[in-house]
């Protein structure tokens, strides 16, 4: 079985680690992770009813997910500062060359990213990537995406 892609778009804030941690908490609280939801659906519909967390802590959910992982942002443990610092559970910035190849710019808009998720090809199983999304030349959102362990 192959890894499952996952992705999220959240409001911009300059502290990427804080944005990651807030997103993880939101998704944990909603129960949008394996094994509570074996195959979460993306993009996330924030208007849809959430079943809620099925574990007391994120660590308990991670243990319960086994070798498959949570198939969600919960699998990401830290943010790397530079592209290429990949490792399991690490989310890295998308390389500028990849942004140029996918979008023709290093300042992609939300529409560009939603229309072309090839940006996820820069993530291996158990890894994630992020990039800023721009509106009117300013950072407006953050894209987080990756591929599950299995």
Buried (B, 14 or more C-beta within 10 A) or exposed (E): EEBBBBBBBBEBEEEBEEBBBBBBBBBBEBBBBBBBBEEBEBEBEEEEEBEEBBBEEBEEBBEBBEEBBBBBBBBBBEBBEEBEEBEEBBBBBBBEEBBEEBBEEBBBBBEBBBEEBEBBEBBEBBBBBBBBBBEEEEBBBBBBBBBBBB
